[in-house]
Amino acid sequence: MILISGGGSNMAAIVRAAEREQWARRLDARVAAVISNKADAAGIALAQAQGIATDVVAHQHHPNREAFDAALADAIDAHAPALVVLAGFMRILTPGFVARYEGRLLNIHPSLLPAFPGLHTHRRAIEAGCKVAGLTVHQVTVELDHGPILAQAVVPILPEDTPETLAARVLSQEHRVYPRAIADWLSQTS
Ligand code: GRF
């Protein structure tokens, strides 16, 4: 189960890896569905084109975070997934939601945690004068962008970098590292 909010390039990388590496046969795993909190997320059309089940749980149709998370959990549980993967899912989840999926809820964050949790990671890393940036795959816990680290990758920050050029460099590594971290998680728990 993959949750997205936008372009869905990490989701697409995971789907590609699952096919290329035959996760169904090797890991008894498949992408059960892709759920977005935004109806116009490009990733939803991408997933549909791949023949993957999709669902939209629109946050603005719910009066508060608890109600949204309850609807989201219902949509997830309809597929009874072993693992819930956040891939560019831009909503803060309630403690109740996190507890429900504890130990089987993964996130990718575009910084070398614990540095730069939250938003605008690339701009903040450049402004801080960092020489390297990167990404972190971690288990989700109640505290935002914390939780046990499963994988990281480092990229250089070049003198001419803008937040956009750095984001693109980090994103290409996300596409490599996230599928591998998920396959590792699946092989350790299957
Ligand atoms: C990625 O950089 C991810 O780490 C961040 O949002 C971006 C999502 O990109 N949380 P995409 O939707 O997977 O293309």
py3Dmol code that shows the C-alpha trace and the ligand (Angstrom):
import py3Dmol

protein = """\
ATOM      1  CA  MET A   1       0.000   0.000   0.000  1.00  0.00           C
ATOM      2  CA  ILE A   2       1.488   3.329  -1.093  1.00  0.00           C
ATOM      3  CA  LEU A   3       0.211   6.745   0.032  1.00  0.00           C
ATOM      4  CA  ILE A   4       0.994   9.789  -2.121  1.00  0.00           C
ATOM      5  CA  SER A   5       0.054  13.456  -2.453  1.00  0.00           C
ATOM      6  CA  GLY A   6       1.688  14.521  -5.699  1.00  0.00           C
ATOM      7  CA  GLY A   7       3.814  13.443  -8.627  1.00  0.00           C
ATOM      8  CA  GLY A   8       4.282   9.926  -7.380  1.00  0.00           C
ATOM      9  CA  SER A   9       7.749   9.395  -8.832  1.00  0.00           C
ATOM     10  CA  ASN A  10       8.827   7.385  -5.769  1.00  0.00           C
ATOM     11  CA  MET A  11       5.656   5.322  -6.066  1.00  0.00           C
ATOM     12  CA  ALA A  12       6.448   4.680  -9.743  1.00  0.00           C
ATOM     13  CA  ALA A  13      10.015   3.664  -8.842  1.00  0.00           C
ATOM     14  CA  ILE A  14       8.666   1.189  -6.283  1.00  0.00           C
ATOM     15  CA  VAL A  15       6.205  -0.256  -8.826  1.00  0.00           C
ATOM     16  CA  ARG A  16       9.005  -0.595 -11.393  1.00  0.00           C
ATOM     17  CA  ALA A  17      11.285  -2.320  -8.893  1.00  0.00           C
ATOM     18  CA  ALA A  18       8.515  -4.692  -7.822  1.00  0.00           C
ATOM     19  CA  GLU A  19       8.116  -5.794 -11.444  1.00  0.00           C
ATOM     20  CA  ARG A  20      11.792  -5.861 -12.348  1.00  0.00           C
ATOM     21  CA  GLU A  21      12.778  -7.785  -9.234  1.00  0.00           C
ATOM     22  CA  GLN A  22       9.699 -10.021  -9.253  1.00  0.00           C
ATOM     23  CA  TRP A  23       8.609  -9.197  -5.716  1.00  0.00           C
ATOM     24  CA  ALA A  24       5.419 -11.257  -6.218  1.00  0.00           C
ATOM     25  CA  ARG A  25       7.421 -14.426  -6.701  1.00  0.00           C
ATOM     26  CA  ARG A  26      10.458 -13.674  -4.533  1.00  0.00           C
ATOM     27  CA  LEU A  27       8.829 -11.796  -1.652  1.00  0.00           C
ATOM     28  CA  ASP A  28       5.169 -12.740  -2.005  1.00  0.00           C
ATOM     29  CA  ALA A  29       4.481  -8.990  -2.211  1.00  0.00           C
ATOM     30  CA  ARG A  30       2.665  -6.692  -4.605  1.00  0.00           C
ATOM     31  CA  VAL A  31       1.507  -3.082  -4.556  1.00  0.00           C
ATOM     32  CA  ALA A  32      -2.068  -3.549  -3.333  1.00  0.00           C
ATOM     33  CA  ALA A  33      -3.213   0.008  -4.022  1.00  0.00           C
ATOM     34  CA  VAL A  34      -2.175   3.650  -4.220  1.00  0.00           C
ATOM     35  CA  ILE A  35      -4.120   6.165  -2.133  1.00  0.00           C
ATOM     36  CA  SER A  36      -3.848   9.942  -2.464  1.00  0.00           C
ATOM     37  CA  ASN A  37      -5.241  12.731  -0.302  1.00  0.00           C
ATOM     38  CA  LYS A  38      -5.489  14.826  -3.484  1.00  0.00           C
ATOM     39  CA  ALA A  39      -7.757  13.838  -6.373  1.00  0.00           C
ATOM     40  CA  ASP A  40      -5.534  15.578  -8.934  1.00  0.00           C
ATOM     41  CA  ALA A  41      -2.265  13.954  -7.818  1.00  0.00           C
ATOM     42  CA  ALA A  42      -0.392  12.986 -10.988  1.00  0.00           C
ATOM     43  CA  GLY A  43       0.615   9.744  -9.286  1.00  0.00           C
ATOM     44  CA  ILE A  44      -2.992   8.529  -9.281  1.00  0.00           C
ATOM     45  CA  ALA A  45      -3.166   8.575 -13.084  1.00  0.00           C
ATOM     46  CA  LEU A  46       0.267   6.945 -13.211  1.00  0.00           C
ATOM     47  CA  ALA A  47      -0.869   4.115 -10.935  1.00  0.00           C
ATOM     48  CA  GLN A  48      -4.090   3.612 -12.894  1.00  0.00           C
ATOM     49  CA  ALA A  49      -2.084   3.338 -16.101  1.00  0.00           C
ATOM     50  CA  GLN A  50      -0.156   0.501 -14.422  1.00  0.00           C
ATOM     51  CA  GLY A  51      -3.394  -1.295 -13.561  1.00  0.00           C
ATOM     52  CA  ILE A  52      -3.013  -0.645  -9.827  1.00  0.00           C
ATOM     53  CA  ALA A  53      -6.086  -0.023  -7.672  1.00  0.00           C
ATOM     54  CA  THR A  54      -6.351   3.607  -6.562  1.00  0.00           C
ATOM     55  CA  ASP A  55      -8.394   5.540  -4.069  1.00  0.00           C
ATOM     56  CA  VAL A  56      -8.664   9.193  -3.053  1.00  0.00           C
ATOM     57  CA  VAL A  57      -9.354  10.231   0.529  1.00  0.00           C
ATOM     58  CA  ALA A  58      -9.588  14.011   0.273  1.00  0.00           C
ATOM     59  CA  HIS A  59      -8.503  15.706   3.490  1.00  0.00           C
ATOM     60  CA  GLN A  60     -10.638  18.787   2.859  1.00  0.00           C
ATOM     61  CA  HIS A  61     -13.783  16.658   3.017  1.00  0.00           C
ATOM     62  CA  HIS A  62     -13.119  15.859   6.671  1.00  0.00           C
ATOM     63  CA  PRO A  63     -13.612  18.258   9.556  1.00  0.00           C
ATOM     64  CA  ASN A  64     -10.369  17.439  11.393  1.00  0.00           C
ATOM     65  CA  ARG A  65      -7.249  15.272  11.349  1.00  0.00           C
ATOM     66  CA  GLU A  66      -8.873  12.498  13.383  1.00  0.00           C
ATOM     67  CA  ALA A  67     -11.772  12.164  10.927  1.00  0.00           C
ATOM     68  CA  PHE A  68      -9.439  12.228   7.931  1.00  0.00           C
ATOM     69  CA  ASP A  69      -7.124   9.622   9.452  1.00  0.00           C
ATOM     70  CA  ALA A  70     -10.073   7.368  10.307  1.00  0.00           C
ATOM     71  CA  ALA A  71     -11.284   7.521   6.677  1.00  0.00           C
ATOM     72  CA  LEU A  72      -7.748   6.916   5.459  1.00  0.00           C
ATOM     73  CA  ALA A  73      -7.365   3.886   7.747  1.00  0.00           C
ATOM     74  CA  ASP A  74     -10.644   2.458   6.426  1.00  0.00           C
ATOM     75  CA  ALA A  75      -9.416   2.838   2.842  1.00  0.00           C
ATOM     76  CA  ILE A  76      -6.090   1.216   3.724  1.00  0.00           C
ATOM     77  CA  ASP A  77      -7.586  -1.647   5.726  1.00  0.00           C
ATOM     78  CA  ALA A  78      -9.898  -2.555   2.832  1.00  0.00           C
ATOM     79  CA  HIS A  79      -6.722  -3.947   1.208  1.00  0.00           C
ATOM     80  CA  ALA A  80      -5.279  -5.516   4.410  1.00  0.00           C
ATOM     81  CA  PRO A  81      -1.715  -4.512   3.501  1.00  0.00           C
ATOM     82  CA  ALA A  82       1.352  -5.882   5.300  1.00  0.00           C
ATOM     83  CA  LEU A  83       3.166  -2.582   4.826  1.00  0.00           C
ATOM     84  CA  VAL A  84       2.088   1.043   4.400  1.00  0.00           C
ATOM     85  CA  VAL A  85       4.578   3.173   2.459  1.00  0.00           C
ATOM     86  CA  LEU A  86       4.421   6.981   2.560  1.00  0.00           C
ATOM     87  CA  ALA A  87       5.886   8.310  -0.699  1.00  0.00           C
ATOM     88  CA  GLY A  88       5.572  12.073  -0.840  1.00  0.00           C
ATOM     89  CA  PHE A  89       2.468  11.934   1.363  1.00  0.00           C
ATOM     90  CA  MET A  90       2.252  15.471   2.687  1.00  0.00           C
ATOM     91  CA  ARG A  91      -0.087  15.136   5.654  1.00  0.00           C
ATOM     92  CA  ILE A  92       0.841  14.983   9.328  1.00  0.00           C
ATOM     93  CA  LEU A  93      -0.676  11.816  10.780  1.00  0.00           C
ATOM     94  CA  THR A  94      -2.355  11.563  14.181  1.00  0.00           C
ATOM     95  CA  PRO A  95      -0.771   9.478  16.970  1.00  0.00           C
ATOM     96  CA  GLY A  96      -3.722   7.074  16.734  1.00  0.00           C
ATOM     97  CA  PHE A  97      -3.050   6.449  13.053  1.00  0.00           C
ATOM     98  CA  VAL A  98       0.667   5.949  13.630  1.00  0.00           C
ATOM     99  CA  ALA A  99      -0.029   3.519  16.489  1.00  0.00           C
ATOM    100  CA  ARG A 100      -2.419   1.504  14.306  1.00  0.00           C
ATOM    101  CA  TYR A 101       0.330   0.801  11.754  1.00  0.00           C
ATOM    102  CA  GLU A 102       3.300   0.847  14.121  1.00  0.00           C
ATOM    103  CA  GLY A 103       6.228  -1.176  12.814  1.00  0.00           C
ATOM    104  CA  ARG A 104       4.781  -1.397   9.302  1.00  0.00           C
ATOM    105  CA  LEU A 105       4.659   2.282   8.315  1.00  0.00           C
ATOM    106  CA  LEU A 106       7.624   3.654   6.332  1.00  0.00           C
ATOM    107  CA  ASN A 107       8.448   7.156   5.104  1.00  0.00           C
ATOM    108  CA  ILE A 108      11.077   8.758   2.906  1.00  0.00           C
ATOM    109  CA  HIS A 109      12.334  12.198   3.861  1.00  0.00           C
ATOM    110  CA  PRO A 110      14.564  14.297   1.597  1.00  0.00           C
ATOM    111  CA  SER A 111      17.299  15.091   4.122  1.00  0.00           C
ATOM    112  CA  LEU A 112      19.869  13.291   6.214  1.00  0.00           C
ATOM    113  CA  LEU A 113      17.787  12.981   9.374  1.00  0.00           C
ATOM    114  CA  PRO A 114      17.998  14.026  12.133  1.00  0.00           C
ATOM    115  CA  ALA A 115      19.091  17.145  10.196  1.00  0.00           C
ATOM    116  CA  PHE A 116      16.306  19.178   8.620  1.00  0.00           C
ATOM    117  CA  PRO A 117      13.023  17.512   9.542  1.00  0.00           C
ATOM    118  CA  GLY A 118       9.968  19.267   8.099  1.00  0.00           C
ATOM    119  CA  LEU A 119       9.654  21.246   4.879  1.00  0.00           C
ATOM    120  CA  HIS A 120      12.065  23.069   2.518  1.00  0.00           C
ATOM    121  CA  THR A 121      14.925  20.694   3.322  1.00  0.00           C
ATOM    122  CA  HIS A 122      16.982  21.525   0.226  1.00  0.00           C
ATOM    123  CA  ARG A 123      16.831  25.290   0.663  1.00  0.00           C
ATOM    124  CA  ARG A 124      17.690  24.939   4.355  1.00  0.00           C
ATOM    125  CA  ALA A 125      20.672  22.657   3.627  1.00  0.00           C
ATOM    126  CA  ILE A 126      22.055  25.097   1.040  1.00  0.00           C
ATOM    127  CA  GLU A 127      21.512  28.092   3.349  1.00  0.00           C
ATOM    128  CA  ALA A 128      23.267  26.280   6.202  1.00  0.00           C
ATOM    129  CA  GLY A 129      26.327  25.844   3.985  1.00  0.00           C
ATOM    130  CA  CYS A 130      26.149  22.035   4.059  1.00  0.00           C
ATOM    131  CA  LYS A 131      28.497  20.284   1.658  1.00  0.00           C
ATOM    132  CA  VAL A 132      26.336  17.162   1.427  1.00  0.00           C
ATOM    133  CA  ALA A 133      22.619  16.428   1.487  1.00  0.00           C
ATOM    134  CA  GLY A 134      20.640  13.245   1.078  1.00  0.00           C
ATOM    135  CA  LEU A 135      17.619  11.222   2.013  1.00  0.00           C
ATOM    136  CA  THR A 136      16.410   9.017   4.822  1.00  0.00           C
ATOM    137  CA  VAL A 137      14.046   6.051   4.811  1.00  0.00           C
ATOM    138  CA  HIS A 138      12.672   5.557   8.300  1.00  0.00           C
ATOM    139  CA  GLN A 139       9.929   3.929  10.293  1.00  0.00           C
ATOM    140  CA  VAL A 140       7.213   6.391  11.190  1.00  0.00           C
ATOM    141  CA  THR A 141       6.745   7.263  14.838  1.00  0.00           C
ATOM    142  CA  VAL A 142       4.592   9.910  16.466  1.00  0.00           C
ATOM    143  CA  GLU A 143       7.290  12.584  16.242  1.00  0.00           C
ATOM    144  CA  LEU A 144       7.411  14.060  12.714  1.00  0.00           C
ATOM    145  CA  ASP A 145      10.362  12.859  10.584  1.00  0.00           C
ATOM    146  CA  HIS A 146      11.844  10.787  13.403  1.00  0.00           C
ATOM    147  CA  GLY A 147      11.814   7.056  13.965  1.00  0.00           C
ATOM    148  CA  PRO A 148      14.317   4.249  13.380  1.00  0.00           C
ATOM    149  CA  ILE A 149      16.420   4.839  10.271  1.00  0.00           C
ATOM    150  CA  LEU A 150      16.378   2.021   7.700  1.00  0.00           C
ATOM    151  CA  ALA A 151      18.470   3.544   4.909  1.00  0.00           C
ATOM    152  CA  GLN A 152      20.199   6.759   3.893  1.00  0.00           C
ATOM    153  CA  ALA A 153      22.063   8.038   0.847  1.00  0.00           C
ATOM    154  CA  VAL A 154      24.301  11.062   0.489  1.00  0.00           C
ATOM    155  CA  VAL A 155      24.703  13.424  -2.471  1.00  0.00           C
ATOM    156  CA  PRO A 156      27.067  16.406  -2.805  1.00  0.00           C
ATOM    157  CA  ILE A 157      25.845  19.993  -2.650  1.00  0.00           C
ATOM    158  CA  LEU A 158      27.563  21.878  -5.453  1.00  0.00           C
ATOM    159  CA  PRO A 159      28.400  25.608  -5.251  1.00  0.00           C
ATOM    160  CA  GLU A 160      25.969  26.446  -8.068  1.00  0.00           C
ATOM    161  CA  ASP A 161      23.087  24.396  -6.618  1.00  0.00           C
ATOM    162  CA  THR A 162      19.611  25.817  -6.239  1.00  0.00           C
ATOM    163  CA  PRO A 163      16.961  24.051  -4.133  1.00  0.00           C
ATOM    164  CA  GLU A 164      15.589  22.698  -7.424  1.00  0.00           C
ATOM    165  CA  THR A 165      18.846  21.218  -8.745  1.00  0.00           C
ATOM    166  CA  LEU A 166      19.603  19.709  -5.355  1.00  0.00           C
ATOM    167  CA  ALA A 167      16.065  18.285  -5.091  1.00  0.00           C
ATOM    168  CA  ALA A 168      16.481  16.583  -8.460  1.00  0.00           C
ATOM    169  CA  ARG A 169      19.799  15.035  -7.396  1.00  0.00           C
ATOM    170  CA  VAL A 170      18.306  13.778  -4.128  1.00  0.00           C
ATOM    171  CA  LEU A 171      15.137  12.510  -5.840  1.00  0.00           C
ATOM    172  CA  SER A 172      17.086  10.324  -8.262  1.00  0.00           C
ATOM    173  CA  GLN A 173      18.707   8.663  -5.244  1.00  0.00           C
ATOM    174  CA  GLU A 174      15.304   8.318  -3.539  1.00  0.00           C
ATOM    175  CA  HIS A 175      14.176   6.272  -6.542  1.00  0.00           C
ATOM    176  CA  ARG A 176      17.114   3.918  -6.047  1.00  0.00           C
ATOM    177  CA  VAL A 177      17.111   3.626  -2.262  1.00  0.00           C
ATOM    178  CA  TYR A 178      13.399   3.492  -1.331  1.00  0.00           C
ATOM    179  CA  PRO A 179      12.556   0.350  -3.364  1.00  0.00           C
ATOM    180  CA  ARG A 180      15.632  -1.374  -1.974  1.00  0.00           C
ATOM    181  CA  ALA A 181      14.742  -0.485   1.620  1.00  0.00           C
ATOM    182  CA  ILE A 182      11.191  -1.761   1.080  1.00  0.00           C
ATOM    183  CA  ALA A 183      12.445  -5.021  -0.442  1.00  0.00           C
ATOM    184  CA  ASP A 184      14.777  -5.429   2.555  1.00  0.00           C
ATOM    185  CA  TRP A 185      11.885  -4.806   4.964  1.00  0.00           C
ATOM    186  CA  LEU A 186       9.693  -7.314   3.111  1.00  0.00           C
ATOM    187  CA  SER A 187      12.370  -9.984   3.059  1.00  0.00           C
ATOM    188  CA  GLN A 188      13.014  -9.558   6.778  1.00  0.00           C
ATOM    189  CA  THR A 189       9.351  -9.843   7.727  1.00  0.00           C
ATOM    190  CA  SER A 190       8.177 -12.510   5.258  1.00  0.00           C
TER     191      SER A 190
END
"""
ligand_1 = """\
14
GRF
C 10.163 13.405 -2.389
O 11.314 14.220 -2.409
C 9.903 12.940 -0.988
O 11.055 12.621 -0.288
C 9.232 14.145 -0.410
O 8.369 14.605 -1.438
C 8.903 14.212 -2.689
C 7.844 13.399 -3.373
O 8.111 13.167 -4.715
N 8.588 13.858 0.843
P 7.237 12.123 -5.535
O 5.770 12.439 -5.316
O 7.588 10.738 -5.093
O 7.613 12.376 -6.979
"""
view = py3Dmol.view(width=600, height=400)
view.addModel(protein, "pdb")
view.setStyle({"model": 0}, {"cartoon": {"style": "trace"}})
view.addModel(ligand_1, "xyz")
view.setStyle({"model": 1}, {"stick": {}})
view.zoomTo()
view.show()
